Amino acid sequence: MAVNQPLDLTCGIEIECLVLISTPPDQSKYTAVHHFQGQGLIHEALSKPIDVRCATCGVSHDFVLDLNPYMEQTDDEGPEYTKWTVDTDESLDLTVAESLKFHGTLRHVQVFPIEIKSRVLSLTRNFVSKGHAPSSGHTHKVSFDAEVDAVYRSLDRHFNSADSAKNIGLVVNHTCSTHVHIGNGRHGFPTRTVKNVLSLCVAHERLIDNLHSTSRIHGSTILSASESWASLNHSFRYLQHVTAPKVYNSPWSTHFAHTAFLQSESAVPDEGRKFVPEPVYPASRFEASPDLTSAARRFDVPSWLSIITSAQDITDLRNLQQNSARRSTINLHNLQSYRLNDEDSFDFGYRKMTIEFRQHAGTL
């Protein structure tokens, strides 16, 4: 694959939601079986055929989703994302107000935090359907968006229709999101492509924020707990008495302030330096590049764009987020260096080789 060839665009989505089950008093006690009950209900719903239109002939047919067993999700080498997976996510929960509301109207309520992970979906090639094959010999194919739509319709039909069980509900709140991963097969992206995406998102951050729910854009001016929190508080001893706040969707101004000051040795007293990791980009090039140092200490979009442009590789771009990629609207943590040829492709293990967009609110 040459650098100037079209990208083999792929995507994956993560759908977060909460399953609520109202149980009789004698069944309300938590057991190991209960732990998997929410996953089991979602898995059962997604296992049933659903009507989908063929991308090539336009005929509707029963489509069957390719699913991992919900208690057997990955192999020893890590997830390959060849099938859909019903997983859990302990970061999801009801708010205090929601808990009071539900427990006030329903005496015994079990809450199950669910994350539904898609297989790798091609944006350029349709998927061969495993549903009904017509006698003509034609093989039905399904587009990536039709497959995602089928998942949402299955959930809606199973949990929100008139025939749904009255003691089961499926909800989303501000803790739930819909994450979208964009990839280039197993190759990763050229550094120039990642720079372009990041520059667009930084330059148009406020416009992009306007497209999203306010619950996904409040952010924070302080990053989450990391080695840098020790730097910010000047002393490891002080860190023992302070709990770093748990935040998400920090604005880009926070990330760039972090790279400008908290990675710099001068920001940390002598007694605290042994706790500070080696500086990474852009701080690692401050001594060699006065222009980069100056840009890092100016808080405006043109300066931030120049820092992005000056990055030498994917690692430099990942380091702009340090340990807070999962607390950002965009996550570059899954990327490694671009591989030009198929023979250069490698076992990426838990690296998905994607750019993850995390800002979209949960949707059902």
N, C-alpha and C positions, 0 to 999 in steps of 0.2 A: 504494500500500500504506500504510494508516494504521498508526500506532504500535501501536494496540491490536488489530490483526488477527493471526490465527495466523501463526506463522513458517512459511516454506516450507523445512522442514529438509532439508538435504542432508548427505552425508558422503563421505569419501574415506579410503582406507587405504593405508599403505605397508608392504609385507611385506619384511623384511630377512632374508637368508639367505646361506649360503656354498655354492657348488658346488665339489666336490672331484673332480678327474679324475686317475686314475692313468694315466701314459703310459709307453710303452716308452722306454728310454734314448736312442734315436736321435731321439725326438720331444720330448724334455724341454726343449730350448732354446727360450727365449721368442721369439716372433715377433709381428708385428702381427696376424696371423690369430688367434693364441692369445688376444689381448686381448678379442676378441668371442666366443670359443668358449662361455664360460659363459652369456652373454646368449642366444646362439643356441640352446643346449639348452633353456633355460627358455621361450624364445619358441616353439620347436617343440612343447613339451609343452602350452602354453596355447592353441596354434592348433587342437588337435584337438577335435572335438565331445565333449561330455560330457552324460550323462543328467541332466536337471533337470525338476522337476515344475512345471507351469504354475500360476501364482498364482490364476488365475480358474477354470479347469476341472479342475485337479488331475491332468491327464494328463501322464505323463512323456514327454519328447521330447529330441532331440539339440539341445543349446544350443551356439552358437558365440560365443566371446568376441570382442568388438570390440577389436582390437589395433593399435597403431602398429607400423610396421616398426621392428625393434629398433636399426637404425643410422640412423634418420631420425625422431627422436622429437618434435621441436617445430618450429613455424614461426617466422618472423622476429619476430613480435610476442610470442612467449613461449607457454608451454603453455596450451591451453584445457581440457585434461583431459576431452575428449570420448571418449577411448579409453583402454584400459589401456596401460601402458608398461613395458617391461623395461629397467631402467637399471642403473648401477653405483653403488656407494657405497664409497669408499676408506677410510672410517672402520671398516669391518668387516674382521675378520681372525681367524685362529686365535691362541689364546694360545701362549705359549712351550711349556707342557706339552703342549698339543694338537699343536703342530707336531712336537715330539719323538716323540709317540706315532704320528702318521700317517707321518712320514718314517722311523720305525723299522720299521714293518710294511709300508709301501709305498714302494719305493725312490724313485720319481719321482711327486710329487704337485703338481698345479697347483691353486691356490686362486683362485676368482673371487668377489669380493664383489658380491652382487646386491641391487637394490632394485626391487620390483615395485610400481608406482604405479597405483592404480585410476583409472578415470574418475570424474566427479562422479556419485554415486549418490543418487537421491531416496529419502527415507525415507517419503514419502507417496504416491508414484506408482510403479507397476510399469513395468518396462522391456519394450518390445516385442522379443520374441525374434527373432533372425535365423536360428534353426534351422528345422527341418521345419514346414511349415504344413499342417495337415490339410485334406482335401478339402471339409470342411463349410463352409469359409470363415472359421472361427474363427481368430483370431490369438492365439497363445500369448504370455503375458507372464510375466516373471520378477521376483520381489521382490529388493530389494538384498541381503538376507541369503542368499538362495539363490544369487545370483551370486557372492558372496564365497566361499560354501561350495564352489561349483563350481571356483573357482581352487585352493583347498586340496586338493580331491579330485583334480584334474588333476595337481598336483605330487606328491601321494602315489602315485598310480597310475603315474606315469611314472618316479619315482626310487626308490620304496620297495617296489614289488611284486616278486613272485617272477620276473617277466619283465623286470625292469629290467636295464640293462647293469651288469655286475659291476664295471666300472672307474670308475663314476660314483656319487657320493654327494651328498646334499643335507642340510646340517646347519645348526643354529642354536647359538649360544653366547651368553655374556653381552654380547658386543658387538652382538648383533642385537636389534632391537626390532620391535614392531608399532605404528606410529603411526596414530592415528585423528584425522581432521579433521572437525569439525562446522561446517556453514555454514548460511546462510539464502539459498539461491540466489546471486545476484550482489549482494544488497543489503547484506551485512554484518549486524551485530546492533545493536539499540538499546543505548546505553550502560548503561541499567539492567539489561539482560539479562546483559551481560558482567560487571557488578559482582556480580550474583547468583551467577553461575557461579564467579567468582574467590573470592568470600566463602565459598561452600560448600567449595571446595577448600582454602582456607587454614584455615578453622575446623576442618575434619575431616581435616587432613593425616595425622595419625598413624593414623587409622582406614583411610584410603585406602591408606597404605603397607602396612598389614597384608594387603591384597588382592593385593599384587604380590610378585614374586620379590625376594629380598634383594639380588640383583645390580643391581636397578633403584632401590634406595632408599638406597644408602650415601652418596650425595651428597658434599658438601664444604662446609666453612665458608669457603672462599675461592672467589671467582668466577674465571672464565677470563680470559685475556689481553684487555685492552681499555685505553682511555685511563685508566680508573680504577685500573688496576694501577700506573700512574705515580704517581697520587695516594697510593696506599697505601704506596708505597716512598719518598715524599717528594721524590724527585729523579729527573729524567730520566736523569742520568748513572748512577745506581744501577740503573735499569731495564736499561741496556745489559749489565749483568753478571748479571742474574737472569732466568730463564725462568719465566714464569707457568705454573702447573700447568694441564694440560688436564683439566677436570672436567665432569661432567654430573649432572643431577638434584640440583642444590643445594637444600637445604631453604629454605622461605620465610623463615626467620629470617635466612638469609644475604642474600637479596635486600633485605629491609627494613633490615638493618644497612648495606648498601651505599647505599641511598637516604638514610639518616639522616646518614651521616658522610662517605662518599667523594665526594659531590657538593657538600659544603659547603666554601666557600672557607677557613674557619677550620681545616679539616683538612689544609691544604696550606701549607707554608712559602712565603714570598714568592718565593724563587728558582724555585719549581716551578709557580707559578700560570699562567704563560703556556702550559703544556702541558695545562691542565685545561679541558674544554669548558664552555660556559655551563650553569649548573645547570638541571635540568629537574624536573618534578614528582616528589616533593613539595618538594625543596629550593628550587625557584623561588618558592615561596610562604611560605617560612619567615619572612621579614621582615614580611609582611602578616598572617600568621596564627600567633600564639603558641601557640594550641591545637594546630595541626597540627605545629608544631615539637616541642612536648611529646610528642605522640603518636608522632612518628617516633623519638624517643629513649627510648621505653619499649619493652621487648622482651616484649610479651605479645599474645595473640591479639586481645583487644578493641581495643587500640590499632591493630593492623594493619588490622582491619576498619574502623575509623574513617578511616584513610588511604584505603582503597578507596572508602568512601562519599563522601568529600570530593572525589574526582576529578571534574573537570568534563566530560571527554570521553574518547574512545577513546585519544587520544594520551597523556593523563595515565596511563591504565592501562597502556599499552605501556611507558611510561618507568619503571614500577616494576621492569621487567626489564632496562632499559638494553640493553647489547649481549649479554646472556646468555640470551635467550629460548630459544635452541636448547640451552642447558645446564640447562633447567628441565623439570619434569614437565608443565608447561602452557606452550604457546607462543602469545603474543598478537601476535607480530611481523607476522603475515599480515593483520591487521585494519586497515581504514580506517574513516572515519566512515560511519555508517548512512545509506543512501539510501532515501528514502520511496517514490518512484515509479519505475516502469520507465524513464521518460524521463530520470531522474536517474542511472540505472545507467551506469557508465563502464567503459572498457577498463582493467581492473585489472592487466594485464601479469602480473608475477610475484607480485603479491599475490593469494593464494588466497581472501582474505576469510573465513578460518576460524579457529576456536579449535582448536589442535592438542594432543591428549593424547599424551604421549610416554613414559609410564611403563611400558606393558605390555611384558613380555618377548617376544622372538621366539618364534613358535609355528609348528610344522609338524606 
